[in-house]
Structure formats: C-alpha cells, structure tokens
Amino acid sequence: MTEVIISIIVAVIRVFLPAVITAKPTAEDGDKATTLRDTLRNQVRGTWGRGVTALAVCAILAGCAARTIYVPDGTPVRLREALENVQVWVLDKDQKPVATKMNIPEGWYALPMSEPEKGK
C-alpha cells in the first residue's frame, strides 16, 4: 500500500515540479514581474549610488569648511591679515594710555594686557 502511495506522489511531483520551477509570476498587464530578489537588489544599488555620492560630496566639502580653533585667554596671536581703523590704546610720552585708531599690518602679534596695565 505504501508503495502505491509513494508511486502516486512521485508521479504528481514529476508532472507538477517542472511547471512550478519554470513558471514566473506575471503582472496584471501581462509583463513578467521582477522577483523580490531583483527588486531589492535594484533598490540597494540605487540607494548605495546616492549614498556614495553624498559621502563623496561631504568628504570634499569637509576640507573647504571653516574651522574654529579655541585660543585660551591670555595667549598671544599673530594677525593673518592687515586690519584698518582698529581702536587701540597706546602710551604717550608720559606713559599714559591714549585711545586712538590705527592700521595694524599683517603678521603683527596681539598680546593680552598685563595685570599692572589693566589697573590703569
């Protein structure tokens, strides 16, 4: 009895298996539909293309961006470009501070005031 059942199952599998393997799902309009694997692969490729482009643009722009560097209080700095009409304090011939304006050339250093100068 089992041999008969096995023979029937084998015959059914031999008839229907090739039809199941070769059959491809079709869309409503009759065109062959892409499989889920192909759809996902295309989505990943499309996303990776945009992602790689975005990463490349970010990497290029990162070198062009302005950077802010913290300079601790009281640290001397060197001027990178000339400054015009800067309000400054200068000492007159009697060593008294006088408020005035001047042009400061590129390369000059700006230093913090010392403690005795702050008291004046």
ABEGO torsion letter per residue (X at the ends): XAAAAAAAAAAAAAAAAAAAAABBBBBAAGBBBBBAAAAAAAAAAAAAAAAAAAAAAAAAAAAABBBBBBBBBGBBBBBABBBBGBBBBBBBAAGBBBBBBBBBBBGBBBBBBBAAAAAX
